[in-house]
Amino acid sequence: MTRYLILVNPIAGRGNGEKMYPAIEQSLRAAGLDFTLRWTERMGHASQMAAEASADGWDVVAAAGGDGTANEVIDGLLRARDEGRPGPAMGLIPVGRGNDFGYGVGIPHDLEAACQILATGQRRWIDVGHVVGGDYPQGRFFGNGVGIGFDAVVGFEALKLKRLSGFPSYIVAALKTIALYFNAPTVQIEMDDQTLTQPALMVSIMNGRRMGGGFMMAPEGMIDDGKFDLCIAGQVSRPGIFLLLPRFMQGSQAGHPAIRMTRSARVRITAVYGSLPAHADGETLCVTGQQLELQVLPKRLEMILPVQG
């Protein structure tokens, strides 16, 4: 029988992980799974436990948390694989704030549905990203995407909002960021077949489709096509940023003259003037970075996902 290790982050979603613990246990039992629940106790703990699970005979390691918890499980499983310990597939129970990685891989923000996918889903290999630079000269893996510039600052500001969670926190943070971050740094962006040098208010490098719980940075993104989807926003006035927000929520920003959408398997972005605040899956990469190098690792992660029709 398939053995599931469920790593629950109690502080995910402003404490939603702890609050949902009994319901998670009940839903897993209802789905008929052979499982063990374990708390994460500190930053990096999910990564450590996921790596150890490869040696302990688990068939599936599931992240019950938000994008940060998923990111740690990805990191642990892939580090173990790179060390020659192929092991568990990854599962996901989204109980965080944004749950953007879950959205990108097709796992709904519904507890019973997510647990049922663990029981009846199919194993599929998906792409992951790897980024080097900033606070991670040794590199780190990511599942959903890297945000540079405006959307990174939005994430930093959202973390400061103690009374809001989910997409509303990102909306408020975006409005605050319009006043804080509106002078675009000049960057050089090197991709597979082109190089751009321009002011860029924001560069989103996506493996998934969405960031911030509702901003469709890559509405046509696919998790297994061997390419990043890039959304590059040039210099826009503060009123212009405000008017662009609904287009990002609808995924219709591609028609705007300040927006460039493109695709590439490799990206190097360098600050020519200014610096690069950046995050990976909502986790801070750097606040004032100078260069980041990213590549797609095709079909590197095995996941339990909804059955394809």
FENFENWO-V881852 format. One record per backbone hydrogen bond with DSSP energy under -0.5 kcal/mol. NH is the residue of the N-H (numbers start at 1). CO is the residue of the C=O. Records with the same first field share a line. If there is no record, write none. Layout:
NH->CO / CO
This chain:
4->34
5->60
6->4 / 36
7->5 / 62
8->6 / 38
9->7 / 64
10->8 / 40
12->9
14->11
15->11
16->12
17->12
18->10
19->15
20->16
21->18
24->20
25->21
26->22
27->23
28->24
29->25
30->26
31->27
32->29
33->28
34->2
35->33
36->4
38->6
40->8
45->42
48->44
49->45
50->46
51->47
52->48
53->49
54->50 / 51
55->52
56->52
58->53
59->3
60->3
61->89
62->5 / 60
63->91
64->7 / 62
65->63 / 93
70->66
71->67
72->68
73->69
74->70
75->71
76->72
77->73
78->74
79->75
80->76
81->77
82->78
83->79
84->81
85->80
89->59
90->302
91->61
93->63
95->65 / 93
96->65
103->99
104->100
105->101
106->102 / 103
107->102
108->106
110->108
114->110
115->111
116->112
117->113
118->114
119->115
120->116
121->117
122->305
124->303
126->301
127->223
128->297
129->142
130->295
131->140
132->293
133->136
134->291
135->285
136->133
139->136
140->131
142->129
146->205
147->279
148->203
149->277
150->201
152->149
153->149
154->150
155->151
156->152
157->153
158->154
159->155
160->156 / 157
161->158
162->160
168->165
169->165 / 166
170->166
171->167
172->168
173->169
174->170
175->171
176->172
177->173
178->174
179->175 / 176
180->176
181->177
184->182
185->200
186->273
187->185 / 198
188->270
189->187 / 196
190->188 / 268
191->189 / 194
196->189
198->187
200->185
201->233
202->233
203->148
204->231
205->146 / 203
206->204 / 229
207->144
208->144
211->215
214->211
215->211
216->214 / 248
217->215
218->209
219->216
221->218
225->222
228->264
229->206
230->228 / 262
231->204
232->260
233->202 / 231
234->232 / 258
241->237
242->238
243->239
244->240
245->241
246->242
247->244
248->244
249->245
250->246
251->247
252->247
253->247
255->252
256->253
259->256
260->232
262->230
264->228
267->294
268->190
269->292
270->188
271->290
272->186 / 270
273->186
276->289
277->275
278->286
279->147
280->283
281->145
283->280
285->278
286->278
289->276
292->269
293->132
294->267
295->130
296->265
297->128
298->296
300->126 / 297
301->126
303->124
304->90
305->122 / 303
